[in-house]
Amino acid sequence: MHRLASFDVSRQFLTPRGKLAAQVIFGFLCGAAMIGLRSLFDIWAPVSGPFALTYPTVLLATLYGHWRAGVVALITTFLWAWYFVLPGVKSFLFVDPTDPPRVILNFVAGAIVLIFAEAFRRAAHSTMDEIREAADRRLTLLADLEHRTKNNFALVASMLEIQKRRIPQSELHGPLNDAVGRVRTFADAYSALALEQSDAHEVAMRPYLEQMLSRLETAALPPHVTLFLEIEDAMMTREIAVAIGLYLNEAVSNACKYAFPRGRSGTIAVFFHLRDGRWRLTVEDDGVGAEAEAMAGGGLGSKLLQAFAQQAGASHHAGPILNGFRTEMRKMEEELA
């Protein structure tokens, strides 16, 4: 319905002459369609309502072909109905003395339909153009905000690094390193989004998540740990995509940190599946399992995972499984873009 409302037969033509030709031809085609329909109707009820089909023809021609198409359709159908349908048939002469005012009245009515149809078409197209411009402005502002957010995160991380160097107590460096890592994670999430999706309102999740995991694998994954991916295609809003990306980054980082101590080898598996509008993000490892839960369960990482899940409108679940640990975010209601 939205495409039908915004349809314009001459929009694809760039030159004024091309647009005019398209509008005139469209008006003739509308008139020809009405003549064909009227000819079929005359088999059942000849000469009745000679101008009845002129009004919808003019309306449609004007709405989708501008006023020029409406004028062409009005003149074509009106003259045809006057000559072939109105008594006497095949003549512009009037048999009934009341026909002249009736013909004039029908022509005026058709012209009124044309005028109001053109006014409505212009108002509708003007409104749609304003909506598009407003949407473009919002997307531009959103992209600028995300760019500034990424830069601000990077600035905070740099300030924390400087502050760490000024603290002589080495036991305080660990918490600061964790803070720096998480801030850089936020920056990477927005950076990957900007790199893969440009200014689009909808985000293709597969390339976005794969890009994030590729960066994380290069920067943080130990050499003795492998990464397995199974990510399905989906389009989601930017806000939800960022929340999912942050959740994924935090979950994988926790697995790298806690699941494979003392050089233990293993695998981290990431699954993103969709079924009937519902989606599920799962991060599983075959590491130390319950021990990882004891180390990470009550910390900042767990609280961040819960916050990211809430931002995505989803639920967070984490716990040991057979031979490992699972972190999962589920959305049971439809959230696809």
C-alpha positions as CSV (number, residue, x, y, z in Angstrom):
1,M,0.0,0.0,0.0
2,H,2.9,2.4,0.8
3,R,4.4,1.8,-2.7
4,L,1.1,2.3,-4.4
5,A,0.6,5.6,-2.5
6,S,4.0,6.9,-3.6
7,F,3.8,5.6,-7.2
8,D,4.5,8.2,-9.9
9,V,4.6,7.1,-13.6
10,S,7.0,9.9,-14.6
11,R,9.5,9.6,-11.7
12,Q,12.0,7.4,-13.5
13,F,12.4,10.0,-16.3
14,L,15.0,12.7,-15.8
15,T,14.2,15.3,-18.5
16,P,11.0,17.5,-18.5
17,R,10.2,16.2,-22.0
18,G,10.4,12.6,-20.9
19,K,8.2,13.3,-17.9
20,L,5.6,15.1,-20.1
21,A,5.6,12.2,-22.6
22,A,5.2,9.6,-19.8
23,Q,2.3,11.6,-18.3
24,V,0.5,12.1,-21.6
25,I,0.9,8.4,-22.6
26,F,-0.3,7.3,-19.2
27,G,-3.4,9.5,-19.5
28,F,-4.2,7.9,-22.9
29,L,-3.7,4.4,-21.5
30,C,-6.1,5.1,-18.7
31,G,-8.6,6.5,-21.2
32,A,-8.1,3.4,-23.4
33,A,-8.7,1.1,-20.4
34,M,-11.9,2.9,-19.6
35,I,-13.1,2.7,-23.2
36,G,-12.5,-1.0,-23.3
37,L,-14.3,-1.5,-20.0
38,R,-17.2,0.7,-21.2
39,S,-17.4,-1.2,-24.4
40,L,-17.9,-4.5,-22.5
41,F,-20.5,-2.8,-20.3
42,D,-22.4,-1.6,-23.3
43,I,-23.1,-5.2,-24.3
44,W,-25.3,-5.5,-21.2
45,A,-26.6,-1.9,-20.8
46,P,-25.9,0.3,-23.8
47,V,-26.1,4.1,-23.6
48,S,-26.8,4.1,-19.9
49,G,-24.6,6.4,-17.7
50,P,-22.4,7.6,-20.6
51,F,-20.0,9.5,-18.4
52,A,-20.1,7.3,-15.3
53,L,-16.6,5.7,-15.8
54,T,-15.0,9.0,-16.6
55,Y,-14.6,10.1,-13.0
56,P,-12.6,7.1,-11.6
57,T,-10.5,7.2,-14.8
58,V,-9.6,10.8,-14.3
59,L,-9.0,10.2,-10.6
60,L,-6.5,7.4,-11.1
61,A,-4.8,9.1,-14.0
62,T,-4.2,12.3,-12.0
63,L,-3.1,10.5,-8.8
64,Y,-0.4,8.5,-10.6
65,G,0.3,10.6,-13.6
66,H,0.0,14.2,-12.5
67,W,-2.7,16.7,-13.8
68,R,-1.5,16.4,-17.4
69,A,-2.4,12.7,-17.4
70,G,-5.8,13.6,-15.8
71,V,-6.5,16.2,-18.5
72,V,-5.7,13.7,-21.3
73,A,-7.8,11.1,-19.7
74,L,-10.7,13.5,-19.1
75,I,-10.7,14.8,-22.7
76,T,-10.3,11.3,-24.3
77,T,-13.0,9.5,-22.3
78,F,-15.4,12.5,-22.3
79,L,-15.3,12.9,-26.1
80,W,-15.5,9.2,-26.7
81,A,-18.6,8.8,-24.4
82,W,-20.2,11.9,-26.0
83,Y,-19.7,10.5,-29.5
84,F,-20.2,6.8,-29.1
85,V,-22.5,6.4,-26.1
86,L,-24.7,9.5,-25.7
87,P,-27.7,9.6,-28.1
88,G,-27.3,10.1,-31.0
89,V,-24.6,7.6,-31.3
90,K,-21.6,8.4,-33.5
91,S,-22.5,12.1,-33.5
92,F,-21.7,15.2,-31.5
93,L,-25.3,16.4,-32.2
94,F,-27.8,16.4,-29.3
95,V,-31.0,14.4,-29.7
96,D,-32.5,15.4,-26.4
97,P,-32.7,19.2,-25.7
98,T,-31.7,18.5,-22.0
99,D,-28.4,16.9,-23.1
100,P,-26.3,20.1,-23.5
101,P,-26.5,21.1,-19.8
102,R,-26.0,17.5,-18.8
103,V,-22.8,17.2,-20.9
104,I,-21.5,20.5,-19.4
105,L,-22.3,19.4,-15.9
106,N,-20.5,16.1,-16.3
107,F,-17.4,17.8,-17.8
108,V,-17.3,20.3,-14.9
109,A,-17.7,17.4,-12.4
110,G,-14.8,15.6,-14.1
111,A,-12.7,18.8,-13.9
112,I,-13.5,19.1,-10.2
113,V,-12.3,15.5,-9.6
114,L,-9.1,16.3,-11.5
115,I,-8.4,19.4,-9.4
116,F,-9.0,17.7,-6.1
117,A,-7.0,14.6,-7.1
118,E,-4.0,16.8,-8.1
119,A,-4.2,18.7,-4.8
120,F,-4.3,15.5,-2.8
121,R,-1.4,14.0,-4.9
122,R,0.7,17.0,-4.2
123,A,-0.1,17.1,-0.5
124,A,0.6,13.3,-0.2
125,H,3.9,13.5,-2.0
126,S,5.0,16.6,-0.1
127,T,4.3,14.8,3.2
128,M,6.2,11.8,2.1
129,D,9.2,13.9,1.1
130,E,9.2,15.6,4.5
131,I,9.1,12.2,6.2
132,R,12.0,11.0,4.1
133,E,14.0,14.1,4.9
134,A,13.3,13.8,8.6
135,A,14.3,10.1,8.5
136,D,17.5,11.0,6.7
137,R,18.3,13.7,9.2
138,R,17.7,11.3,12.1
139,L,20.0,8.6,10.5
140,T,22.7,11.3,10.0
141,L,22.5,12.4,13.6
142,L,22.5,8.8,14.8
143,A,25.6,8.0,12.8
144,D,27.3,11.1,14.1
145,L,26.3,10.2,17.7
146,E,27.7,6.7,17.3
147,H,30.9,8.1,15.8
148,R,31.3,10.5,18.8
149,T,30.4,7.7,21.2
150,K,33.2,5.5,19.8
151,N,35.7,8.3,20.0
152,N,34.6,9.1,23.6
153,F,35.1,5.4,24.6
154,A,38.5,5.4,23.0
155,L,39.4,8.7,24.9
156,V,38.2,7.2,28.2
157,A,40.3,4.0,27.6
158,S,43.4,6.2,26.9
159,M,42.8,8.2,30.1
160,L,42.6,5.0,32.1
161,E,45.8,3.8,30.5
162,I,47.6,7.0,31.5
163,Q,46.2,6.8,35.0
164,K,47.4,3.2,35.3
165,R,51.0,4.2,34.5
166,R,50.8,6.8,37.3
167,I,49.9,4.3,39.9
168,P,52.9,2.5,41.4
169,Q,50.9,-0.3,43.1
170,S,51.0,-3.2,40.6
171,E,48.1,-4.9,42.3
172,L,45.8,-2.1,41.1
173,H,46.8,-2.5,37.5
174,G,44.6,-5.6,37.0
175,P,41.2,-3.9,37.7
176,L,42.3,-1.0,35.5
177,N,43.2,-3.3,32.7
178,D,39.8,-4.9,33.0
179,A,38.2,-1.5,32.8
180,V,40.3,-0.5,29.8
181,G,39.4,-3.7,28.0
182,R,35.7,-3.3,28.6
183,V,35.7,0.4,27.4
184,R,37.6,-0.7,24.3
185,T,35.0,-3.4,23.8
186,F,32.3,-0.8,23.7
187,A,34.3,1.3,21.2
188,D,34.9,-1.8,19.0
189,A,31.2,-2.6,19.0
190,Y,30.3,0.8,17.6
191,S,33.4,0.8,15.2
192,A,32.3,-2.6,13.7
193,L,28.8,-1.3,13.3
194,A,29.9,1.8,11.5
195,L,32.3,-0.2,9.3
196,E,29.9,-2.9,8.2
197,Q,26.6,-1.1,8.1
198,S,27.2,2.5,7.2
199,D,24.1,4.7,7.9
200,A,21.5,2.0,7.4
201,H,18.8,1.8,10.1
202,E,18.7,-2.0,9.9
203,V,21.8,-4.1,10.6
204,A,22.8,-7.3,8.9
205,M,23.7,-9.4,11.9
206,R,25.9,-12.1,10.3
207,P,28.7,-9.8,8.9
208,Y,28.4,-7.5,11.9
209,L,29.0,-10.3,14.5
210,E,31.6,-12.1,12.3
211,Q,33.6,-8.8,12.1
212,M,33.4,-8.4,15.9
213,L,34.5,-12.0,16.5
214,S,37.3,-11.7,14.0
215,R,38.7,-8.7,15.9
216,L,38.3,-10.4,19.2
217,E,40.0,-13.5,18.0
218,T,42.9,-11.5,16.8
219,A,43.2,-9.4,20.0
220,A,42.2,-11.6,22.9
221,L,41.8,-15.3,22.0
222,P,44.7,-17.4,23.4
223,P,46.5,-19.5,20.8
224,H,45.4,-22.8,22.5
225,V,41.7,-21.8,22.2
226,T,39.7,-22.1,18.9
227,L,36.6,-20.3,17.9
228,F,33.6,-22.0,16.2
229,L,30.8,-19.9,14.6
230,E,27.3,-20.7,13.5
231,I,25.5,-17.4,12.8
232,E,22.3,-17.1,10.7
233,D,21.4,-14.1,8.6
234,A,19.0,-11.6,10.1
235,M,18.2,-7.9,9.9
236,M,17.8,-6.1,13.3
237,T,17.6,-2.5,14.5
238,R,20.9,-0.7,15.3
239,E,20.1,-0.4,19.0
240,I,19.5,-4.1,19.4
241,A,22.5,-5.0,17.2
242,V,24.8,-3.0,19.5
243,A,23.4,-4.6,22.6
244,I,23.9,-8.1,21.0
245,G,27.4,-7.2,19.9
246,L,28.4,-6.0,23.4
247,Y,26.8,-9.1,25.0
248,L,28.7,-11.4,22.6
249,N,32.0,-9.6,23.2
250,E,31.6,-9.7,27.0
251,A,30.6,-13.4,27.0
252,V,33.5,-14.5,24.8
253,S,35.9,-12.3,26.8
254,N,34.7,-14.0,30.0
255,A,35.2,-17.4,28.5
256,C,38.8,-16.6,27.4
257,K,39.5,-15.2,30.9
258,Y,38.0,-17.9,33.1
259,A,37.3,-21.1,31.1
260,F,40.9,-22.1,30.1
261,P,43.3,-21.4,33.0
262,R,47.0,-22.4,32.9
263,G,47.2,-22.9,29.2
264,R,44.2,-25.3,29.0
265,S,43.2,-25.9,25.4
266,G,39.6,-25.9,24.2
267,T,36.9,-24.4,22.0
268,I,34.5,-21.5,22.3
269,A,31.4,-21.9,20.1
270,V,29.1,-19.0,19.2
271,F,25.6,-19.7,17.9
272,F,23.0,-17.1,16.6
273,H,19.8,-18.8,15.6
274,L,16.3,-17.5,14.5
275,R,13.0,-19.4,14.6
276,D,9.6,-17.8,13.8
277,G,10.7,-14.3,14.8
278,R,12.5,-15.4,17.9
279,W,16.3,-15.3,18.2
280,R,18.9,-16.8,20.5
281,L,22.6,-16.0,21.0
282,T,24.6,-18.7,22.7
283,V,28.3,-18.8,23.8
284,E,29.5,-22.2,24.9
285,D,32.9,-23.4,26.0
286,D,34.4,-26.8,26.9
287,G,36.5,-25.3,29.7
288,V,36.4,-25.7,33.5
289,G,32.6,-25.2,33.7
290,A,31.4,-24.7,37.3
291,E,34.7,-23.2,38.4
292,A,34.2,-20.5,35.8
293,E,30.7,-19.8,37.2
294,A,32.2,-19.4,40.7
295,M,34.8,-17.0,39.4
296,A,32.6,-14.9,37.1
297,G,29.1,-15.3,38.4
298,G,28.9,-12.4,40.8
299,G,31.3,-10.0,39.1
300,L,31.0,-7.0,36.9
301,G,30.9,-9.2,33.8
302,S,27.7,-10.9,34.9
303,K,26.0,-7.6,35.6
304,L,27.1,-6.2,32.3
305,L,25.7,-9.3,30.5
306,Q,22.4,-8.8,32.3
307,A,22.3,-5.1,31.3
308,F,23.1,-5.8,27.7
309,A,20.3,-8.4,27.5
310,Q,17.9,-5.9,29.0
311,Q,18.9,-3.3,26.5
312,A,18.1,-5.8,23.7
313,G,14.7,-6.7,25.3
314,A,15.9,-10.2,26.0
315,S,16.6,-12.5,28.9
316,H,20.1,-13.6,30.1
317,H,20.9,-17.1,31.2
318,A,24.3,-18.5,32.3
319,G,25.4,-21.7,34.0
320,P,27.5,-24.9,33.7
321,I,26.7,-27.6,31.2
322,L,28.2,-31.0,30.5
323,N,31.9,-30.4,30.0
324,G,31.8,-26.7,30.0
325,F,29.9,-23.4,30.5
326,R,27.0,-21.7,28.6
327,T,26.1,-18.0,28.4
328,E,22.9,-17.3,26.5
329,M,20.6,-14.4,25.6
330,R,17.1,-15.2,24.3
331,K,14.4,-13.1,22.7
332,M,11.1,-15.0,22.6
333,E,9.0,-12.2,21.0
334,E,9.5,-10.9,17.5
335,E,12.2,-8.2,17.3
336,L,13.4,-8.6,13.8
337,A,13.6,-5.4,11.7
